[in-house]
């Protein structure tokens, strides 16, 4: 029942650093670009949740 949620959720750290010593400069630059894209995706997910929470707070706020 909860297997899908657990599979999609990262571990507490959610990150395992790669061994970069043998990578070429081109590979390192591509890796950085991919990481930046993933950071952007995570930031967008956070912003969406914050907007949803703000909308819910505004809807349920008592005057």
C-alpha positions in Angstrom: 0.0 0.0 0.0 2.7 2.5 0.9 5.4 0.9 -1.3 5.0 3.6 -4.0 5.4 6.4 -1.5 8.5 4.9 0.1 10.1 4.2 -3.3 9.6 7.8 -4.4 10.8 9.4 -1.2 14.6 9.8 -0.9 16.4 8.7 2.2 17.0 11.2 5.0 20.0 12.6 3.1 18.8 11.6 -0.3 22.2 12.1 -1.8 25.3 10.0 -2.4 28.3 11.9 -3.7 29.9 10.5 -6.8 33.6 9.7 -7.0 34.8 12.5 -9.2 38.6 11.9 -9.4 38.6 10.1 -12.7 36.0 12.3 -14.5 36.9 14.5 -17.4 36.2 18.2 -17.3 33.4 17.8 -19.8 31.8 15.1 -17.7 32.1 17.2 -14.5 30.4 20.2 -16.3 27.6 17.9 -17.5 27.2 16.6 -14.0 27.0 20.1 -12.5 24.4 21.0 -15.1 22.3 18.0 -14.2 22.6 18.7 -10.5 21.6 22.3 -11.0 18.5 21.1 -13.0 17.6 18.8 -10.2 18.0 21.6 -7.7 15.7 23.7 -9.8 13.1 20.9 -9.9 13.2 20.6 -6.1 12.9 24.3 -5.6 9.9 24.4 -7.9 8.3 21.6 -6.0 8.9 23.5 -2.7 7.4 26.7 -4.2 4.3 24.7 -5.4 3.8 23.3 -1.9 4.2 26.7 -0.3 1.7 28.2 -2.8 -0.8 25.4 -2.1 -0.4 25.9 1.7 -0.8 29.7 1.4 -4.0 29.2 -0.6 -5.4 26.7 1.9 -4.4 29.1 4.8 -6.2 32.0 3.0 -9.3 29.8 2.4 -9.6 28.6 5.9 -8.5 31.8 7.7 -11.1 33.1 10.0 -11.7 36.9 9.9 
